[in-house]
Amino acid sequence: MEGTLSSWSCRYEADGLCRKVDGAYCRPGMKGCILVGKVTFQDGVVPSPVWPPESGPPAREPGCDAPPHHGFTPPKP
């Protein structure tokens, strides 16, 4: 198939930002994205979330040493 293109839309994307990953720029396949584990990209790298400069990543809970949650829940073993 010559010239085949594909596209998709995501219910969590609004104005280029991801509502699932706390307002990070929409980067298909990033950590926390609904595509993680469902698709494989050519370079094999899962991108990290990137936030707009004016908002930044969500703040951590006081006294918490764990990294911010970013809307991602790992699967239970």
PQR file of N, CA, C, O and H, with PARSE charges and radii, in Angstrom:
ATOM      1  N   MET A   1       0.834  -1.170   0.000 -0.4000 1.5000
ATOM      2  CA  MET A   1       0.000   0.000   0.000 -0.0000 2.0000
ATOM      3  C   MET A   1       0.884   1.239   0.000  0.5500 1.7000
ATOM      4  O   MET A   1       1.521   1.552   1.006 -0.5500 1.4000
ATOM      5  N   GLU A   2       0.921   1.901  -1.055 -0.4000 1.5000
ATOM      6  CA  GLU A   2       1.740   3.089  -1.178 -0.0000 2.0000
ATOM      7  C   GLU A   2       0.991   4.297  -0.633  0.5500 1.7000
ATOM      8  O   GLU A   2      -0.191   4.490  -0.916 -0.5500 1.4000
ATOM      9  H   GLU A   2       0.403   1.647  -1.872  0.4000 1.0000
ATOM     10  N   GLY A   3       1.703   5.115   0.161 -0.4000 1.5000
ATOM     11  CA  GLY A   3       1.116   6.335   0.678 -0.0000 2.0000
ATOM     12  C   GLY A   3       0.076   6.128   1.761  0.5500 1.7000
ATOM     13  O   GLY A   3      -0.791   6.983   1.938 -0.5500 1.4000
ATOM     14  H   GLY A   3       2.664   4.959   0.390  0.4000 1.0000
ATOM     15  N   THR A   4       0.132   5.014   2.500 -0.4000 1.5000
ATOM     16  CA  THR A   4      -0.835   4.748   3.555 -0.0000 2.0000
ATOM     17  C   THR A   4      -0.554   5.632   4.762  0.5500 1.7000
ATOM     18  O   THR A   4       0.583   5.714   5.227 -0.5500 1.4000
ATOM     19  H   THR A   4       0.837   4.319   2.356  0.4000 1.0000
ATOM     20  N   LEU A   5      -1.572   6.283   5.260 -0.4000 1.5000
ATOM     21  CA  LEU A   5      -1.475   7.116   6.447 -0.0000 2.0000
ATOM     22  C   LEU A   5      -2.483   6.634   7.475  0.5500 1.7000
ATOM     23  O   LEU A   5      -3.488   6.008   7.140 -0.5500 1.4000
ATOM     24  H   LEU A   5      -2.496   6.216   4.882  0.4000 1.0000
ATOM     25  N   SER A   6      -2.197   6.934   8.716 -0.4000 1.5000
ATOM     26  CA  SER A   6      -3.170   6.601   9.755 -0.0000 2.0000
ATOM     27  C   SER A   6      -3.217   7.743  10.754  0.5500 1.7000
ATOM     28  O   SER A   6      -2.281   8.537  10.846 -0.5500 1.4000
ATOM     29  H   SER A   6      -1.380   7.443   8.988  0.4000 1.0000
ATOM     30  N   SER A   7      -4.294   7.821  11.492 -0.4000 1.5000
ATOM     31  CA  SER A   7      -4.425   8.834  12.537 -0.0000 2.0000
ATOM     32  C   SER A   7      -5.343   8.285  13.618  0.5500 1.7000
ATOM     33  O   SER A   7      -5.997   7.258  13.436 -0.5500 1.4000
ATOM     34  H   SER A   7      -5.054   7.175  11.418  0.4000 1.0000
ATOM     35  N   TRP A   8      -5.380   8.970  14.721 -0.4000 1.5000
ATOM     36  CA  TRP A   8      -6.245   8.568  15.812 -0.0000 2.0000
ATOM     37  C   TRP A   8      -6.559   9.804  16.627  0.5500 1.7000
ATOM     38  O   TRP A   8      -5.917  10.841  16.458 -0.5500 1.4000
ATOM     39  H   TRP A   8      -4.849   9.805  14.868  0.4000 1.0000
ATOM     40  N   SER A   9      -7.533   9.706  17.503 -0.4000 1.5000
ATOM     41  CA  SER A   9      -7.828  10.785  18.436 -0.0000 2.0000
ATOM     42  C   SER A   9      -7.959  10.175  19.823  0.5500 1.7000
ATOM     43  O   SER A   9      -8.262   8.992  19.974 -0.5500 1.4000
ATOM     44  H   SER A   9      -8.054   8.863  17.641  0.4000 1.0000
ATOM     45  N   CYS A  10      -7.729  10.989  20.813 -0.4000 1.5000
ATOM     46  CA  CYS A  10      -7.755  10.506  22.192 -0.0000 2.0000
ATOM     47  C   CYS A  10      -8.755  11.324  22.990  0.5500 1.7000
ATOM     48  O   CYS A  10      -8.780  12.551  22.893 -0.5500 1.4000
ATOM     49  H   CYS A  10      -7.483  11.950  20.691  0.4000 1.0000
ATOM     50  N   ARG A  11      -9.569  10.655  23.770 -0.4000 1.5000
ATOM     51  CA  ARG A  11     -10.586  11.353  24.562 -0.0000 2.0000
ATOM     52  C   ARG A  11      -9.974  12.194  25.684  0.5500 1.7000
ATOM     53  O   ARG A  11     -10.650  13.061  26.239 -0.5500 1.4000
ATOM     54  H   ARG A  11      -9.549   9.658  23.849  0.4000 1.0000
ATOM     55  N   TYR A  12      -8.712  11.953  26.023 -0.4000 1.5000
ATOM     56  CA  TYR A  12      -8.057  12.705  27.091 -0.0000 2.0000
ATOM     57  C   TYR A  12      -7.311  13.937  26.586  0.5500 1.7000
ATOM     58  O   TYR A  12      -6.875  14.754  27.397 -0.5500 1.4000
ATOM     59  H   TYR A  12      -8.163  11.249  25.572  0.4000 1.0000
ATOM     60  N   GLU A  13      -7.152  14.098  25.275 -0.4000 1.5000
ATOM     61  CA  GLU A  13      -6.425  15.227  24.706 -0.0000 2.0000
ATOM     62  C   GLU A  13      -7.351  16.421  24.536  0.5500 1.7000
ATOM     63  O   GLU A  13      -8.440  16.291  23.976 -0.5500 1.4000
ATOM     64  H   GLU A  13      -7.506  13.434  24.616  0.4000 1.0000
ATOM     65  N   ALA A  14      -6.926  17.579  25.014 -0.4000 1.5000
ATOM     66  CA  ALA A  14      -7.683  18.824  24.850 -0.0000 2.0000
ATOM     67  C   ALA A  14      -6.691  19.956  24.629  0.5500 1.7000
ATOM     68  O   ALA A  14      -5.875  20.257  25.500 -0.5500 1.4000
ATOM     69  H   ALA A  14      -6.042  17.685  25.469  0.4000 1.0000
ATOM     70  N   ASP A  15      -6.766  20.581  23.458 -0.4000 1.5000
ATOM     71  CA  ASP A  15      -5.878  21.696  23.115 -0.0000 2.0000
ATOM     72  C   ASP A  15      -4.402  21.334  23.245  0.5500 1.7000
ATOM     73  O   ASP A  15      -3.592  22.155  23.675 -0.5500 1.4000
ATOM     74  H   ASP A  15      -7.429  20.337  22.751  0.4000 1.0000
ATOM     75  N   GLY A  16      -4.053  20.100  22.871 -0.4000 1.5000
ATOM     76  CA  GLY A  16      -2.651  19.675  22.896 -0.0000 2.0000
ATOM     77  C   GLY A  16      -2.156  19.214  24.252  0.5500 1.7000
ATOM     78  O   GLY A  16      -0.988  18.852  24.389 -0.5500 1.4000
ATOM     79  H   GLY A  16      -4.710  19.433  22.521  0.4000 1.0000
ATOM     80  N   LEU A  17      -3.033  19.219  25.276 -0.4000 1.5000
ATOM     81  CA  LEU A  17      -2.647  18.783  26.615 -0.0000 2.0000
ATOM     82  C   LEU A  17      -3.388  17.508  26.988  0.5500 1.7000
ATOM     83  O   LEU A  17      -4.489  17.252  26.501 -0.5500 1.4000
ATOM     84  H   LEU A  17      -3.983  19.513  25.165  0.4000 1.0000
ATOM     85  N   CYS A  18      -2.774  16.714  27.855 -0.4000 1.5000
ATOM     86  CA  CYS A  18      -3.358  15.437  28.279 -0.0000 2.0000
ATOM     87  C   CYS A  18      -4.048  15.609  29.631  0.5500 1.7000
ATOM     88  O   CYS A  18      -3.412  15.975  30.618 -0.5500 1.4000
ATOM     89  H   CYS A  18      -1.880  16.923  28.250  0.4000 1.0000
ATOM     90  N   ARG A  19      -5.346  15.343  29.666 -0.4000 1.5000
ATOM     91  CA  ARG A  19      -6.093  15.426  30.926 -0.0000 2.0000
ATOM     92  C   ARG A  19      -5.842  14.210  31.805  0.5500 1.7000
ATOM     93  O   ARG A  19      -6.084  14.273  33.011 -0.5500 1.4000
ATOM     94  H   ARG A  19      -5.863  15.045  28.864  0.4000 1.0000
ATOM     95  N   LYS A  20      -5.370  13.122  31.249 -0.4000 1.5000
ATOM     96  CA  LYS A  20      -5.088  11.909  32.033 -0.0000 2.0000
ATOM     97  C   LYS A  20      -3.760  12.028  32.776  0.5500 1.7000
ATOM     98  O   LYS A  20      -3.611  11.497  33.877 -0.5500 1.4000
ATOM     99  H   LYS A  20      -5.174  13.071  30.270  0.4000 1.0000
ATOM    100  N   VAL A  21      -2.794  12.727  32.173 -0.4000 1.5000
ATOM    101  CA  VAL A  21      -1.466  12.867  32.774 -0.0000 2.0000
ATOM    102  C   VAL A  21      -1.289  14.301  33.276  0.5500 1.7000
ATOM    103  O   VAL A  21      -0.324  14.978  32.921 -0.5500 1.4000
ATOM    104  H   VAL A  21      -2.916  13.158  31.279  0.4000 1.0000
ATOM    105  N   ASP A  22      -2.221  14.748  34.096 -0.4000 1.5000
ATOM    106  CA  ASP A  22      -2.141  16.016  34.827 -0.0000 2.0000
ATOM    107  C   ASP A  22      -1.725  17.219  33.994  0.5500 1.7000
ATOM    108  O   ASP A  22      -0.929  18.034  34.459 -0.5500 1.4000
ATOM    109  H   ASP A  22      -3.005  14.197  34.384  0.4000 1.0000
ATOM    110  N   GLY A  23      -2.244  17.353  32.766 -0.4000 1.5000
ATOM    111  CA  GLY A  23      -2.002  18.542  31.965 -0.0000 2.0000
ATOM    112  C   GLY A  23      -0.678  18.595  31.239  0.5500 1.7000
ATOM    113  O   GLY A  23      -0.275  19.666  30.782 -0.5500 1.4000
ATOM    114  H   GLY A  23      -2.890  16.690  32.388  0.4000 1.0000
ATOM    115  N   ALA A  24       0.018  17.467  31.116 -0.4000 1.5000
ATOM    116  CA  ALA A  24       1.265  17.423  30.339 -0.0000 2.0000
ATOM    117  C   ALA A  24       0.927  17.570  28.862  0.5500 1.7000
ATOM    118  O   ALA A  24      -0.207  17.321  28.453 -0.5500 1.4000
ATOM    119  H   ALA A  24      -0.309  16.597  31.487  0.4000 1.0000
ATOM    120  N   TYR A  25       1.917  17.975  28.056 -0.4000 1.5000
ATOM    121  CA  TYR A  25       1.700  17.994  26.612 -0.0000 2.0000
ATOM    122  C   TYR A  25       1.327  16.583  26.165  0.5500 1.7000
ATOM    123  O   TYR A  25       1.861  15.602  26.682 -0.5500 1.4000
ATOM    124  H   TYR A  25       2.838  18.177  28.388  0.4000 1.0000
ATOM    125  N   CYS A  26       0.414  16.484  25.208 -0.4000 1.5000
ATOM    126  CA  CYS A  26       0.029  15.179  24.680 -0.0000 2.0000
ATOM    127  C   CYS A  26       1.180  14.613  23.864  0.5500 1.7000
ATOM    128  O   CYS A  26       1.550  15.174  22.832 -0.5500 1.4000
ATOM    129  H   CYS A  26      -0.020  17.281  24.787  0.4000 1.0000
ATOM    130  N   ARG A  27       1.741  13.513  24.318 -0.4000 1.5000
ATOM    131  CA  ARG A  27       2.804  12.810  23.615 -0.0000 2.0000
ATOM    132  C   ARG A  27       2.360  11.348  23.545  0.5500 1.7000
ATOM    133  O   ARG A  27       2.546  10.608  24.511 -0.5500 1.4000
ATOM    134  H   ARG A  27       1.441  13.057  25.156  0.4000 1.0000
ATOM    135  N   PRO A  28       1.785  10.923  22.439 -0.5600 1.5000
ATOM    136  CA  PRO A  28       1.263   9.556  22.361  0.2800 2.0000
ATOM    137  C   PRO A  28       2.286   8.524  22.831  0.5500 1.7000
ATOM    138  O   PRO A  28       3.428   8.499  22.372 -0.5500 1.4000
ATOM    139  N   GLY A  29       1.847   7.674  23.758 -0.4000 1.5000
ATOM    140  CA  GLY A  29       2.693   6.616  24.278 -0.0000 2.0000
ATOM    141  C   GLY A  29       3.500   6.996  25.497  0.5500 1.7000
ATOM    142  O   GLY A  29       4.219   6.151  26.029 -0.5500 1.4000
ATOM    143  H   GLY A  29       0.919   7.694  24.131  0.4000 1.0000
ATOM    144  N   MET A  30       3.412   8.268  25.979 -0.4000 1.5000
ATOM    145  CA  MET A  30       4.205   8.665  27.151 -0.0000 2.0000
ATOM    146  C   MET A  30       3.750   7.881  28.375  0.5500 1.7000
ATOM    147  O   MET A  30       2.665   7.299  28.385 -0.5500 1.4000
ATOM    148  H   MET A  30       2.828   8.955  25.547  0.4000 1.0000
ATOM    149  N   LYS A  31       4.589   7.872  29.404 -0.4000 1.5000
ATOM    150  CA  LYS A  31       4.246   7.193  30.644 -0.0000 2.0000
ATOM    151  C   LYS A  31       2.955   7.770  31.184  0.5500 1.7000
ATOM    152  O   LYS A  31       2.841   8.985  31.347 -0.5500 1.4000
ATOM    153  H   LYS A  31       5.470   8.344  29.395  0.4000 1.0000
ATOM    154  N   GLY A  32       1.975   6.915  31.466 -0.4000 1.5000
ATOM    155  CA  GLY A  32       0.671   7.339  31.935 -0.0000 2.0000
ATOM    156  C   GLY A  32      -0.375   7.396  30.837  0.5500 1.7000
ATOM    157  O   GLY A  32      -1.569   7.481  31.123 -0.5500 1.4000
ATOM    158  H   GLY A  32       2.068   5.929  31.334  0.4000 1.0000
ATOM    159  N   CYS A  33       0.060   7.349  29.581 -0.4000 1.5000
ATOM    160  CA  CYS A  33      -0.845   7.400  28.430 -0.0000 2.0000
ATOM    161  C   CYS A  33      -1.605   6.083  28.295  0.5500 1.7000
ATOM    162  O   CYS A  33      -1.111   5.026  28.687 -0.5500 1.4000
ATOM    163  H   CYS A  33       1.031   7.279  29.349  0.4000 1.0000
ATOM    164  N   ILE A  34      -2.809   6.161  27.739 -0.4000 1.5000
ATOM    165  CA  ILE A  34      -3.600   4.944  27.550 -0.0000 2.0000
ATOM    166  C   ILE A  34      -2.982   4.004  26.517  0.5500 1.7000
ATOM    167  O   ILE A  34      -3.392   2.847  26.419 -0.5500 1.4000
ATOM    168  H   ILE A  34      -3.210   7.020  27.421  0.4000 1.0000
ATOM    169  N   LEU A  35      -1.999   4.483  25.741 -0.4000 1.5000
ATOM    170  CA  LEU A  35      -1.357   3.633  24.739 -0.0000 2.0000
ATOM    171  C   LEU A  35      -0.192   2.803  25.286  0.5500 1.7000
ATOM    172  O   LEU A  35       0.262   1.876  24.615 -0.5500 1.4000
ATOM    173  H   LEU A  35      -1.667   5.423  25.820  0.4000 1.0000
ATOM    174  N   VAL A  36       0.301   3.117  26.490 -0.4000 1.5000
ATOM    175  CA  VAL A  36       1.445   2.384  27.046 -0.0000 2.0000
ATOM    176  C   VAL A  36       1.119   0.892  27.113  0.5500 1.7000
ATOM    177  O   VAL A  36       0.103   0.494  27.683 -0.5500 1.4000
ATOM    178  H   VAL A  36      -0.068   3.870  27.034  0.4000 1.0000
ATOM    179  N   GLY A  37       1.972   0.094  26.538 -0.4000 1.5000
ATOM    180  CA  GLY A  37       1.795  -1.354  26.536 -0.0000 2.0000
ATOM    181  C   GLY A  37       0.872  -1.870  25.447  0.5500 1.7000
ATOM    182  O   GLY A  37       0.765  -3.081  25.256 -0.5500 1.4000
ATOM    183  H   GLY A  37       2.797   0.418  26.076  0.4000 1.0000
ATOM    184  N   LYS A  38       0.196  -0.968  24.724 -0.4000 1.5000
ATOM    185  CA  LYS A  38      -0.724  -1.392  23.671 -0.0000 2.0000
ATOM    186  C   LYS A  38      -0.118  -1.233  22.285  0.5500 1.7000
ATOM    187  O   LYS A  38      -0.515  -1.920  21.345 -0.5500 1.4000
ATOM    188  H   LYS A  38       0.282   0.016  24.880  0.4000 1.0000
ATOM    189  N   VAL A  39       0.843  -0.328  22.161 -0.4000 1.5000
ATOM    190  CA  VAL A  39       1.487  -0.081  20.874 -0.0000 2.0000
ATOM    191  C   VAL A  39       2.996  -0.045  21.069  0.5500 1.7000
ATOM    192  O   VAL A  39       3.483   0.184  22.176 -0.5500 1.4000
ATOM    193  H   VAL A  39       1.166   0.230  22.925  0.4000 1.0000
ATOM    194  N   THR A  40       3.720  -0.270  19.999 -0.4000 1.5000
ATOM    195  CA  THR A  40       5.174  -0.169  20.019 -0.0000 2.0000
ATOM    196  C   THR A  40       5.575   0.836  18.956  0.5500 1.7000
ATOM    197  O   THR A  40       5.159   0.733  17.802 -0.5500 1.4000
ATOM    198  H   THR A  40       3.324  -0.455  19.099  0.4000 1.0000
ATOM    199  N   PHE A  41       6.384   1.807  19.348 -0.4000 1.5000
ATOM    200  CA  PHE A  41       6.864   2.791  18.407 -0.0000 2.0000
ATOM    201  C   PHE A  41       8.188   2.324  17.811  0.5500 1.7000
ATOM    202  O   PHE A  41       8.872   1.479  18.389 -0.5500 1.4000
ATOM    203  H   PHE A  41       6.722   1.892  20.285  0.4000 1.0000
ATOM    204  N   GLN A  42       8.541   2.869  16.670 -0.4000 1.5000
ATOM    205  CA  GLN A  42       9.710   2.414  15.928 -0.0000 2.0000
ATOM    206  C   GLN A  42      10.988   2.460  16.761  0.5500 1.7000
ATOM    207  O   GLN A  42      11.804   1.542  16.678 -0.5500 1.4000
ATOM    208  H   GLN A  42       7.985   3.555  16.200  0.4000 1.0000
ATOM    209  N   ASP A  43      11.179   3.514  17.565 -0.4000 1.5000
ATOM    210  CA  ASP A  43      12.416   3.616  18.346 -0.0000 2.0000
ATOM    211  C   ASP A  43      12.369   2.802  19.638  0.5500 1.7000
ATOM    212  O   ASP A  43      13.399   2.639  20.292 -0.5500 1.4000
ATOM    213  H   ASP A  43      10.516   4.260  17.632  0.4000 1.0000
ATOM    214  N   GLY A  44      11.198   2.287  20.020 -0.4000 1.5000
ATOM    215  CA  GLY A  44      11.065   1.445  21.203 -0.0000 2.0000
ATOM    216  C   GLY A  44      11.136   2.191  22.522  0.5500 1.7000
ATOM    217  O   GLY A  44      11.139   1.562  23.580 -0.5500 1.4000
ATOM    218  H   GLY A  44      10.361   2.420  19.488  0.4000 1.0000
ATOM    219  N   VAL A  45      11.193   3.520  22.487 -0.4000 1.5000
ATOM    220  CA  VAL A  45      11.324   4.323  23.704 -0.0000 2.0000
ATOM    221  C   VAL A  45       9.956   4.824  24.145  0.5500 1.7000
ATOM    222  O   VAL A  45       9.169   5.307  23.331 -0.5500 1.4000
ATOM    223  H   VAL A  45      11.191   4.031  21.628  0.4000 1.0000
ATOM    224  N   VAL A  46       9.675   4.703  25.460 -0.4000 1.5000
ATOM    225  CA  VAL A  46       8.449   5.257  26.032 -0.0000 2.0000
ATOM    226  C   VAL A  46       8.805   6.648  26.530  0.5500 1.7000
ATOM    227  O   VAL A  46       9.571   6.784  27.484 -0.5500 1.4000
ATOM    228  H   VAL A  46      10.315   4.310  26.122  0.4000 1.0000
ATOM    229  N   PRO A  47       8.251   7.707  25.885 -0.5600 1.5000
ATOM    230  CA  PRO A  47       8.621   9.062  26.298  0.2800 2.0000
ATOM    231  C   PRO A  47       8.087   9.417  27.684  0.5500 1.7000
ATOM    232  O   PRO A  47       7.058   8.903  28.122 -0.5500 1.4000
ATOM    233  N   SER A  48       8.808  10.304  28.359 -0.4000 1.5000
ATOM    234  CA  SER A  48       8.364  10.817  29.650 -0.0000 2.0000
ATOM    235  C   SER A  48       7.440  12.012  29.422  0.5500 1.7000
ATOM    236  O   SER A  48       7.544  12.683  28.395 -0.5500 1.4000
ATOM    237  H   SER A  48       9.644  10.721  28.003  0.4000 1.0000
ATOM    238  N   PRO A  49       6.542  12.284  30.361 -0.5600 1.5000
ATOM    239  CA  PRO A  49       5.672  13.450  30.229  0.2800 2.0000
ATOM    240  C   PRO A  49       6.479  14.750  30.270  0.5500 1.7000
ATOM    241  O   PRO A  49       7.505  14.841  30.944 -0.5500 1.4000
ATOM    242  N   VAL A  50       5.994  15.747  29.537 -0.4000 1.5000
ATOM    243  CA  VAL A  50       6.589  17.084  29.539 -0.0000 2.0000
ATOM    244  C   VAL A  50       5.454  18.071  29.761  0.5500 1.7000
ATOM    245  O   VAL A  50       4.437  18.017  29.069 -0.5500 1.4000
ATOM    246  H   VAL A  50       5.161  15.674  28.989  0.4000 1.0000
ATOM    247  N   TRP A  51       5.625  18.989  30.737 -0.4000 1.5000
ATOM    248  CA  TRP A  51       4.591  19.954  31.066 -0.0000 2.0000
ATOM    249  C   TRP A  51       4.913  21.318  30.483  0.5500 1.7000
ATOM    250  O   TRP A  51       6.081  21.667  30.309 -0.5500 1.4000
ATOM    251  H   TRP A  51       6.451  19.033  31.299  0.4000 1.0000
ATOM    252  N   PRO A  52       3.876  22.091  30.182 -0.5600 1.5000
ATOM    253  CA  PRO A  52       4.091  23.469  29.739  0.2800 2.0000
ATOM    254  C   PRO A  52       4.840  24.246  30.833  0.5500 1.7000
ATOM    255  O   PRO A  52       4.634  23.986  32.018 -0.5500 1.4000
ATOM    256  N   PRO A  53       5.702  25.194  30.450 -0.5600 1.5000
ATOM    257  CA  PRO A  53       6.498  25.928  31.441  0.2800 2.0000
ATOM    258  C   PRO A  53       5.659  26.637  32.505  0.5500 1.7000
ATOM    259  O   PRO A  53       6.079  26.730  33.659 -0.5500 1.4000
ATOM    260  N   GLU A  54       4.487  27.134  32.135 -0.4000 1.5000
ATOM    261  CA  GLU A  54       3.680  27.881  33.105 -0.0000 2.0000
ATOM    262  C   GLU A  54       3.009  26.991  34.140  0.5500 1.7000
ATOM    263  O   GLU A  54       2.601  27.485  35.192 -0.5500 1.4000
ATOM    264  H   GLU A  54       4.146  27.059  31.198  0.4000 1.0000
ATOM    265  N   SER A  55       2.882  25.697  33.878 -0.4000 1.5000
ATOM    266  CA  SER A  55       2.204  24.832  34.840 -0.0000 2.0000
ATOM    267  C   SER A  55       3.160  23.905  35.575  0.5500 1.7000
ATOM    268  O   SER A  55       3.061  23.771  36.795 -0.5500 1.4000
ATOM    269  H   SER A  55       3.213  25.296  33.024  0.4000 1.0000
ATOM    270  N   GLY A  56       4.067  23.271  34.879 -0.4000 1.5000
ATOM    271  CA  GLY A  56       5.008  22.350  35.509 -0.0000 2.0000
ATOM    272  C   GLY A  56       4.320  21.092  35.996  0.5500 1.7000
ATOM    273  O   GLY A  56       3.093  20.997  35.970 -0.5500 1.4000
ATOM    274  H   GLY A  56       4.148  23.380  33.888  0.4000 1.0000
ATOM    275  N   PRO A  57       5.120  20.111  36.447 -0.5600 1.5000
ATOM    276  CA  PRO A  57       4.521  18.865  36.957  0.2800 2.0000
ATOM    277  C   PRO A  57       3.794  19.116  38.261  0.5500 1.7000
ATOM    278  O   PRO A  57       4.081  20.093  38.953 -0.5500 1.4000
ATOM    279  N   PRO A  58       2.843  18.234  38.610 -0.5600 1.5000
ATOM    280  CA  PRO A  58       2.097  18.400  39.862  0.2800 2.0000
ATOM    281  C   PRO A  58       3.018  18.325  41.069  0.5500 1.7000
ATOM    282  O   PRO A  58       4.030  17.625  41.049 -0.5500 1.4000
ATOM    283  N   ALA A  59       2.658  19.051  42.117 -0.4000 1.5000
ATOM    284  CA  ALA A  59       3.456  19.069  43.345 -0.0000 2.0000
ATOM    285  C   ALA A  59       3.320  17.744  44.091  0.5500 1.7000
ATOM    286  O   ALA A  59       2.302  17.059  43.996 -0.5500 1.4000
ATOM    287  H   ALA A  59       1.835  19.620  42.133  0.4000 1.0000
ATOM    288  N   ARG A  60       4.356  17.406  44.825 -0.4000 1.5000
ATOM    289  CA  ARG A  60       4.315  16.190  45.660 -0.0000 2.0000
ATOM    290  C   ARG A  60       3.591  16.474  46.958  0.5500 1.7000
ATOM    291  O   ARG A  60       3.506  17.616  47.409 -0.5500 1.4000
ATOM    292  H   ARG A  60       5.183  17.963  44.902  0.4000 1.0000
ATOM    293  N   GLU A  61       3.073  15.412  47.548 -0.4000 1.5000
ATOM    294  CA  GLU A  61       2.439  15.521  48.855 -0.0000 2.0000
ATOM    295  C   GLU A  61       3.524  15.846  49.889  0.5500 1.7000
ATOM    296  O   GLU A  61       4.635  15.329  49.774 -0.5500 1.4000
ATOM    297  H   GLU A  61       3.143  14.484  47.181  0.4000 1.0000
ATOM    298  N   PRO A  62       3.240  16.684  50.894 -0.5600 1.5000
ATOM    299  CA  PRO A  62       4.239  16.970  51.932  0.2800 2.0000
ATOM    300  C   PRO A  62       4.694  15.686  52.615  0.5500 1.7000
ATOM    301  O   PRO A  62       3.870  14.857  53.000 -0.5500 1.4000
ATOM    302  N   GLY A  63       6.004  15.526  52.764 -0.4000 1.5000
ATOM    303  CA  GLY A  63       6.573  14.356  53.423 -0.0000 2.0000
ATOM    304  C   GLY A  63       6.633  13.113  52.557  0.5500 1.7000
ATOM    305  O   GLY A  63       6.985  12.041  53.050 -0.5500 1.4000
ATOM    306  H   GLY A  63       6.673  16.200  52.451  0.4000 1.0000
ATOM    307  N   CYS A  64       6.299  13.227  51.283 -0.4000 1.5000
ATOM    308  CA  CYS A  64       6.309  12.066  50.391 -0.0000 2.0000
ATOM    309  C   CYS A  64       7.600  12.047  49.581  0.5500 1.7000
ATOM    310  O   CYS A  64       7.928  13.026  48.910 -0.5500 1.4000
ATOM    311  H   CYS A  64       6.013  14.097  50.883  0.4000 1.0000
ATOM    312  N   ASP A  65       8.329  10.942  49.640 -0.4000 1.5000
ATOM    313  CA  ASP A  65       9.569  10.803  48.881 -0.0000 2.0000
ATOM    314  C   ASP A  65       9.352  10.159  47.519  0.5500 1.7000
ATOM    315  O   ASP A  65      10.271  10.104  46.702 -0.5500 1.4000
ATOM    316  H   ASP A  65       8.063  10.147  50.185  0.4000 1.0000
ATOM    317  N   ALA A  66       8.156   9.678  47.275 -0.4000 1.5000
ATOM    318  CA  ALA A  66       7.865   9.011  46.005 -0.0000 2.0000
ATOM    319  C   ALA A  66       7.703  10.045  44.894  0.5500 1.7000
ATOM    320  O   ALA A  66       7.301  11.178  45.160 -0.5500 1.4000
ATOM    321  H   ALA A  66       7.409   9.722  47.939  0.4000 1.0000
ATOM    322  N   PRO A  67       8.011   9.668  43.654 -0.5600 1.5000
ATOM    323  CA  PRO A  67       7.789  10.602  42.551  0.2800 2.0000
ATOM    324  C   PRO A  67       6.308  10.876  42.373  0.5500 1.7000
ATOM    325  O   PRO A  67       5.482  10.072  42.805 -0.5500 1.4000
ATOM    326  N   PRO A  68       5.943  12.007  41.739 -0.5600 1.5000
ATOM    327  CA  PRO A  68       4.532  12.311  41.505  0.2800 2.0000
ATOM    328  C   PRO A  68       3.841  11.207  40.727  0.5500 1.7000
ATOM    329  O   PRO A  68       4.477  10.491  39.954 -0.5500 1.4000
ATOM    330  N   HIS A  69       2.538  11.068  40.932 -0.4000 1.5000
ATOM    331  CA  HIS A  69       1.759   9.969  40.361 -0.0000 2.0000
ATOM    332  C   HIS A  69       1.512  10.131  38.863  0.5500 1.7000
ATOM    333  O   HIS A  69       1.605   9.141  38.136 -0.5500 1.4000
ATOM    334  H   HIS A  69       2.021  11.649  41.560  0.4000 1.0000
ATOM    335  N   HIS A  70       1.206  11.310  38.372 -0.4000 1.5000
ATOM    336  CA  HIS A  70       0.977  11.598  36.949 -0.0000 2.0000
ATOM    337  C   HIS A  70      -0.129  10.783  36.327  0.5500 1.7000
ATOM    338  O   HIS A  70      -0.112  10.575  35.114 -0.5500 1.4000
ATOM    339  H   HIS A  70       1.130  12.114  38.962  0.4000 1.0000
ATOM    340  N   GLY A  71      -1.081  10.315  37.089 -0.4000 1.5000
ATOM    341  CA  GLY A  71      -2.213   9.621  36.514 -0.0000 2.0000
ATOM    342  C   GLY A  71      -1.950   8.196  36.080  0.5500 1.7000
ATOM    343  O   GLY A  71      -2.816   7.582  35.457 -0.5500 1.4000
ATOM    344  H   GLY A  71      -1.095  10.484  38.075  0.4000 1.0000
ATOM    345  N   PHE A  72      -0.783   7.646  36.388 -0.4000 1.5000
ATOM    346  CA  PHE A  72      -0.442   6.289  35.960 -0.0000 2.0000
ATOM    347  C   PHE A  72      -0.569   5.344  37.130  0.5500 1.7000
ATOM    348  O   PHE A  72      -0.017   5.604  38.199 -0.5500 1.4000
ATOM    349  H   PHE A  72      -0.080   8.145  36.894  0.4000 1.0000
ATOM    350  N   THR A  73      -1.278   4.263  36.949 -0.4000 1.5000
ATOM    351  CA  THR A  73      -1.395   3.232  37.967 -0.0000 2.0000
ATOM    352  C   THR A  73      -0.786   1.953  37.417  0.5500 1.7000
ATOM    353  O   THR A  73      -1.313   1.375  36.467 -0.5500 1.4000
ATOM    354  H   THR A  73      -1.726   4.052  36.080  0.4000 1.0000
ATOM    355  N   PRO A  74       0.337   1.498  38.012 -0.5600 1.5000
ATOM    356  CA  PRO A  74       0.951   0.270  37.506  0.2800 2.0000
ATOM    357  C   PRO A  74       0.053  -0.941  37.736  0.5500 1.7000
ATOM    358  O   PRO A  74      -0.720  -0.969  38.693 -0.5500 1.4000
ATOM    359  N   PRO A  75       0.150  -1.936  36.866 -0.5600 1.5000
ATOM    360  CA  PRO A  75      -0.677  -3.130  37.040  0.2800 2.0000
ATOM    361  C   PRO A  75      -0.272  -3.893  38.283  0.5500 1.7000
ATOM    362  O   PRO A  75       0.896  -3.899  38.670 -0.5500 1.4000
ATOM    363  N   LYS A  76      -1.251  -4.541  38.910 -0.4000 1.5000
ATOM    364  CA  LYS A  76      -0.973  -5.358  40.094 -0.0000 2.0000
ATOM    365  C   LYS A  76      -0.389  -6.698  39.656  0.5500 1.7000
ATOM    366  O   LYS A  76      -0.815  -7.275  38.655 -0.5500 1.4000
ATOM    367  H   LYS A  76      -2.200  -4.536  38.596  0.4000 1.0000
ATOM    368  N   PRO A  77       0.592  -7.187  40.415 -0.5600 1.5000
ATOM    369  CA  PRO A  77       1.231  -8.481  40.041  0.2800 2.0000
ATOM    370  C   PRO A  77       0.286  -9.657  40.158  0.5500 1.7000
ATOM    371  O   PRO A  77       0.675 -10.792  39.881 -0.5500 1.4000
TER
END
